[in-house]
Amino acid sequence: MQHDGESSKARRRLEPVTLEPGARAATPWPSVIHSAILVPDAAASPRLLIVLLLAVLLLCSAVQAQLPARPETGTIIRDTDRSGYGILTIHNNWTMDTVAVLTDDDANPLVAVYLRSRDTLNITGIKDGSFGLYFTVGNLWDAKAGKFRSVLGYYRYNAPLVFETKETRDSIEYSLFELDLYEAEASNFLPDVFQFPDLRS
């Protein structure tokens, strides 16, 4: 019998049942109860996968945003007046990037330029004088700290580079140095302890 549009099924109550050992209770709605607990809505799984995928993408984007950008070969890190004629050519045969630094006699950085692995760099306009030459090699250049986050090593050329210019009536003679960097130990780099130029910005 129905009252006010309500069915007798909707008003059914669950009565307590006393079970004998080993007996099984007969539930009023076994398929509804068990399917709701053990088998979730089929549409929930794709939604969950989409949410997880978006979370992973956001996490990867955040990590990527924290990594410093890799400068191009020729990116100037430190510079000075370069109105001379001298040229320094560097071939980086290392598998890692490097920063080449020209300094004065007191190891103060004058020119610092980024050089990617397996690439060549030309530093032009070097004025006459004696310069020290340093290299740092590594990955993930941090411009603010003035160094690689992952440093392979610091190197110093064993002799100063002396640039000279001679002008005649018909021509101009100037110094040109060309260096090859190799991962193997070379005699043109000093193994002793030294203070690397400060490139912090």
C-alpha positions as CSV (number, residue, x, y, z in Angstrom):
1,M,0.0,0.0,0.0
2,Q,1.4,3.5,-0.9
3,H,1.0,6.8,1.0
4,D,1.8,10.3,-0.4
5,G,3.7,8.9,-3.4
6,E,6.2,6.9,-1.3
7,S,6.7,3.3,-2.0
8,S,6.8,0.6,0.7
9,K,10.3,-0.3,-0.7
10,A,11.6,3.1,0.1
11,R,10.5,2.8,3.7
12,R,12.0,-0.6,4.2
13,R,14.3,-0.9,7.3
14,L,17.2,-3.2,7.9
15,E,16.5,-5.4,10.9
16,P,19.3,-6.9,13.0
17,V,20.0,-10.5,12.2
18,T,21.5,-13.2,14.4
19,L,23.6,-15.7,12.5
20,E,24.6,-19.2,13.4
21,P,28.4,-20.0,13.0
22,G,29.2,-20.6,9.3
23,A,25.9,-19.1,8.1
24,R,25.6,-16.3,5.5
25,A,23.2,-13.4,5.7
26,A,20.9,-12.5,2.8
27,T,21.2,-8.8,2.2
28,P,18.1,-6.9,0.7
29,W,20.1,-5.3,-2.1
30,P,23.4,-7.2,-2.5
31,S,24.0,-6.1,-6.1
32,V,23.6,-2.4,-5.3
33,I,25.7,-2.4,-2.1
34,H,28.6,-4.5,-3.4
35,S,28.8,-2.9,-6.8
36,A,29.0,0.6,-5.2
37,I,31.9,-0.5,-3.0
38,L,33.9,-2.8,-5.3
39,V,33.2,-1.4,-8.8
40,P,33.4,2.4,-9.0
41,D,31.7,4.4,-11.8
42,A,33.3,3.5,-15.1
43,A,33.7,7.2,-15.9
44,A,35.7,7.9,-12.8
45,S,38.8,6.1,-14.1
46,P,39.4,8.3,-17.2
47,R,38.8,11.4,-15.0
48,L,41.3,10.2,-12.5
49,L,43.9,9.5,-15.2
50,I,43.4,13.0,-16.7
51,V,43.9,14.6,-13.2
52,L,47.0,12.6,-12.6
53,L,48.4,13.5,-16.0
54,L,47.8,17.2,-15.5
55,A,49.5,17.0,-12.1
56,V,52.6,15.4,-13.6
57,L,52.7,18.0,-16.4
58,L,52.5,20.8,-13.9
59,L,55.2,19.3,-11.8
60,C,57.5,18.8,-14.8
61,S,56.8,22.4,-15.9
62,A,57.7,23.7,-12.4
63,V,61.0,21.8,-12.4
64,Q,61.8,22.9,-15.9
65,A,61.1,26.5,-15.0
66,Q,63.7,26.3,-12.2
67,L,66.5,25.1,-14.5
68,P,68.6,27.9,-15.9
69,A,68.5,28.4,-19.7
70,R,71.5,27.2,-21.6
71,P,73.2,30.3,-23.2
72,E,74.2,30.3,-26.8
73,T,77.9,30.3,-27.9
74,G,79.1,33.9,-27.9
75,T,76.9,35.0,-25.0
76,I,78.7,37.8,-23.2
77,I,79.0,37.3,-19.4
78,R,81.5,40.0,-18.7
79,D,82.9,42.6,-21.1
80,T,85.2,45.6,-21.4
81,D,86.2,48.0,-24.1
82,R,87.2,45.9,-27.1
83,S,88.3,48.4,-29.7
84,G,91.5,46.7,-30.6
85,Y,92.5,44.2,-33.4
86,G,93.4,41.1,-31.4
87,I,91.5,37.9,-31.9
88,L,91.2,34.8,-29.7
89,T,89.7,31.7,-31.3
90,I,88.7,28.7,-29.1
91,H,87.6,25.3,-30.3
92,N,85.7,23.5,-27.5
93,N,86.2,19.7,-28.1
94,W,84.8,18.9,-24.6
95,T,81.4,17.2,-24.3
96,M,80.4,19.9,-21.8
97,D,80.0,23.6,-22.1
98,T,82.7,26.1,-21.0
99,V,83.1,29.7,-20.1
100,A,86.3,31.4,-21.4
101,V,87.6,34.3,-19.3
102,L,90.3,36.8,-20.2
103,T,91.7,38.6,-17.1
104,D,94.2,41.3,-16.3
105,D,97.5,40.5,-14.5
106,D,95.6,40.4,-11.1
107,A,93.1,37.8,-12.4
108,N,90.3,40.4,-12.5
109,P,87.8,39.3,-15.3
110,L,87.7,41.6,-18.3
111,V,85.9,39.4,-20.9
112,A,83.9,36.3,-20.2
113,V,82.1,34.5,-23.0
114,Y,80.0,31.3,-23.1
115,L,81.0,28.4,-25.4
116,R,78.9,25.4,-25.9
117,S,80.3,21.9,-26.3
118,R,81.6,20.9,-29.8
119,D,81.5,24.6,-30.9
120,T,83.9,27.4,-31.8
121,L,84.2,30.9,-30.3
122,N,85.8,34.0,-31.7
123,I,86.6,36.9,-29.3
124,T,87.4,39.9,-31.3
125,G,88.5,43.5,-30.7
126,I,91.1,42.6,-28.0
127,K,93.3,45.5,-27.2
128,D,97.1,45.3,-26.8
129,G,98.3,43.9,-23.5
130,S,99.0,40.8,-21.5
131,F,96.0,38.7,-20.5
132,G,95.4,35.6,-18.4
133,L,93.1,32.9,-19.8
134,Y,90.9,30.8,-17.6
135,F,88.1,28.2,-18.3
136,T,85.4,26.7,-16.2
137,V,83.6,23.6,-17.6
138,G,80.3,22.1,-16.6
139,N,76.5,22.1,-17.0
140,L,73.6,24.4,-16.0
141,W,75.2,27.8,-16.0
142,D,73.9,30.0,-13.2
143,A,74.4,33.6,-14.2
144,K,73.7,35.1,-10.8
145,A,76.2,32.8,-9.1
146,G,78.7,33.2,-11.9
147,K,79.4,29.4,-12.2
148,F,78.0,26.1,-13.4
149,R,75.7,24.3,-11.0
150,S,77.4,21.1,-12.0
151,V,81.2,21.9,-12.3
152,L,83.6,19.6,-14.0
153,G,86.6,21.7,-13.3
154,Y,88.5,25.0,-13.5
155,Y,91.5,25.5,-15.7
156,R,94.2,28.1,-16.3
157,Y,96.4,28.6,-19.4
158,N,100.0,28.3,-18.4
159,A,101.3,31.5,-20.0
160,P,99.8,35.0,-20.5
161,L,98.5,35.8,-23.9
162,V,100.3,38.9,-25.2
163,F,98.4,40.9,-27.9
164,E,100.3,43.3,-30.0
165,T,99.4,45.6,-32.9
166,K,101.8,47.0,-35.4
167,E,100.6,49.6,-37.9
168,T,102.6,50.4,-41.0
169,R,101.8,52.7,-43.9
170,D,100.2,49.9,-45.9
171,S,98.9,47.4,-43.3
172,I,98.1,46.5,-39.8
173,E,99.6,43.5,-38.1
174,Y,97.8,42.1,-35.0
175,S,97.9,39.1,-32.8
176,L,95.7,36.1,-33.3
177,F,95.6,33.1,-30.9
178,E,93.9,29.8,-31.7
179,L,93.3,27.2,-29.0
180,D,91.9,23.7,-28.9
181,L,90.3,22.4,-25.7
182,Y,90.4,18.6,-25.1
183,E,89.1,16.5,-22.3
184,A,92.4,14.7,-22.0
185,E,95.1,16.2,-19.8
186,A,97.2,18.7,-21.8
187,S,100.4,20.4,-21.0
188,N,99.1,23.9,-21.7
189,F,96.9,23.9,-18.5
190,L,98.3,24.3,-15.0
191,P,97.3,21.7,-12.5
192,D,98.2,23.8,-9.5
193,V,95.8,25.6,-7.1
194,F,94.6,29.0,-8.1
195,Q,91.8,31.5,-7.5
196,F,89.3,31.4,-10.4
197,P,88.0,34.9,-11.5
198,D,84.8,36.0,-9.8
199,L,82.0,36.2,-12.3
200,R,79.1,36.8,-10.0
201,S,76.6,39.3,-11.2
